Amino acid sequence: AGEAGAFDGIDIRFVMSHLARADEPQQAANEKQRHEFDRLRKMLPAAPASLANSSGIFLGPAYHYDLARPGAALYGVNPTPHEANPMLPVIRLEAKVAQTREIGAGTGIGYGHTHQADGPLRLATISLGYGDGWHRRAASAAWFEGVRLPFVGRVSMDSIILDISALPAGRLGEGDLVELIGPSQSVDDAAGHAGTIGYEILTSLG
């Protein structure tokens, strides 16, 4: 492949690679991979080059070449996970309240009754679950008008139950929307709670 003319007759539009450790800016592997990329692309000097993904963009201009490929950063996922997020969140996920009700002390909630009410509670059931792509361990609360509404019981296939006791009675009702991802809770927040990355949260939701 290193012989002169080896690629004659082939319409090569881009020379591309993908950084293995771009989200770790101090890793020597990034510079090593860039130098190897430079070495190999000398065989195709006329072809435009592309190396940087979202995190790679923030490694500096030497990684930008002719085309950068931002992905998750476009949705507000932090491309510099060990530093403050330089991106603005643009994703918002809301779910509709299907039902509200009051329960008494000792009432079991959800499959397996994994939560037992210590006292009277006001609950809301929202129409979102793991069947919709919501990770069962992603976050532990929804938000409404800046008020945190904890999940109670297990995340089900198509529903989640919230404790809405922190809201004034009647403030949240059937048809209202609560926030799962948005200003109060980012994609990265939800991912961190699930022990995963923002990419998985986004792709699971479709």
N, C-alpha and C positions, 0 to 999 in steps of 0.2 A: 504494500500500500504506500510505501514511502518513495517509490520510483516516480520520476518525472513523467507526467502524462497519465498516471494510473487512473485518474478520474475524468479524463477527457471524454466528452460526449454525455456526461451525466449532468443534469440540470440541478445543481445543488443550491437550494434557496437559503439555508441557514446551517451553521455548525452550532450544535447545542450540547450542553451538559447540565447537570443538576447538582448543586452543592449538597453534600451529605450532612454537614454540620454547621449550616449557615446561622442557625439560631444560637450558636455558641461562638460569639465573635472573637474570643481569645484563643480559640483552638487553632493550632498550627496547621491542622488538616485543611483549613480553608485556603491558606496561602499555597500549600503544597498542591492542592487540586487546581488552583488557578494557574500555577506555573505549568502543570502537566497539560492543562487545556491550551495554554499558549503554545506549548511545544507541538501538540498534535495539529492545531489549526494552521500551522505553517504549511501543511500539505495542501491547504485550501485557502490561500491568502486572499482570494477575491470574494469569498463567501462571507456574508455578515455573520456575526457571532452573538450568542446569547448564553449567559451563565446564571445570572441572578434571579432567584425567586423573591418572594416578599422579604424574607430575612436577609437574603444576599444583597438587596438594594442598600441596606443600612451598613454593609461592610465597607462601603466607600466606592468612589468613582472607578477604581481599578477593576471592579467586578461588573460594571454596567455594560460595557461593550456597546453593541449596536441596538440591542433590544433587551429590556428587563421584563420579567414575567411575574408581576404581582398577582397573587391569587387571594388567599384568605385576608390579606391586609385590606383589600378593597371592601371587605365586609366589616372592618373594624377589629379583626382579631389582631392581637399584639404580635408584631413580627420581631420584637426585641423582648422576649419573655423575662429577661433578668433586669429589665429597666422599665421605666414608665412607658406606657403605650403612646407612641407618637401619632396614632391614628384616631380618628373620631368614629365612634360606633354608629353604624347605619342600619343594623339589623334590629327589628322589633318583632317579638313573638308574644301574642296575646291569646288568651283562651276565654271562652264565654262561660258565664255561670249558668249551669243547668238547673240548680236547685239550692235553696238555703233551708236550714232547719235548726232546731234546738234539741240538744240531748242532755240527759241528766248524768250525774256522777255514776261511775262504774260501767257506763256503756262502752262496749267494745266497738272499735272502728276498723273497717276494712277487712280484707282477707286475713284470716288467722288472728283477728283482733289484736294486731301488734301494738295498737295504742288503746289504752284504757283512759277514759275521761276521769280526771281527778275531781272535777266539779262540773257544774253546768257549763256547756259550751254552745256557741253558735257556729255552725259549720256551713261551708259552701262547697258544692260539688262542681268542678269545672270539666268541660268537655275536651280533655287532652290526656293522652296516656302513651304507654310505650308502643302501642299499635300505630301511633301517629309519628313515631320516630323520636319521642322524648325519652332520653336515657333515664332509666329507673333511679340512678343515683345523681342525676344532674340537678344541682341545687336542692334546697330543702324548704323553699318558700316561694310564694308569688307576692306581688306587690300591687297595691291599689292606693292611688293618691298619696304615694310616699310611705304608706303603712305596710310593714312586713306581715304577711299572712302565712304562718308555718304550714307545711304539709303535715297531715296526721294520717297514720296508717300507711299502707303500701301504695305506691303508684300502680294503678291497674292498667289494663289494656287500653281503655278509652276514657278513663276518668282519674282525677286526683281530688282528694278531699282536703279542704283548707280550714284552719281555725281562724274565723273572722271575728273573734270576740273582742279584738282590739279596736274594731270599728264601732261607731255608734249604731245602735239597733236600727235596721231598715236602710242603712246607708248603701249597702251592696245588695243587689237583688238579681233575680233571674234576668238573663240577657245582658248584664253588665260584663265588661271585659276587664280581666286582670292581666298584669304584665308578668311574663316569664323571662323574657330577654328584652332589655331596653335600658333606659337611663339608670334605673335602680339596680340592675343586675346584668352584667355584660356576658357575652358569649364565653369569655375566659373565666369569669366567675363560675358559671354553670359547669364548665369543663373541669375546673379545679376541684369542685365539689365531687365530681364523678371520677376523679383520678385519671382524666384523659386530657385531650387537647381540643382547642376550639374547632379544628378541622373536622373532628369526628362528630361534634355536636351539629355543625352545619350540614354535613353530608347525610347524617341520619335523618335530619328534618327534611331533606330533599331540596 
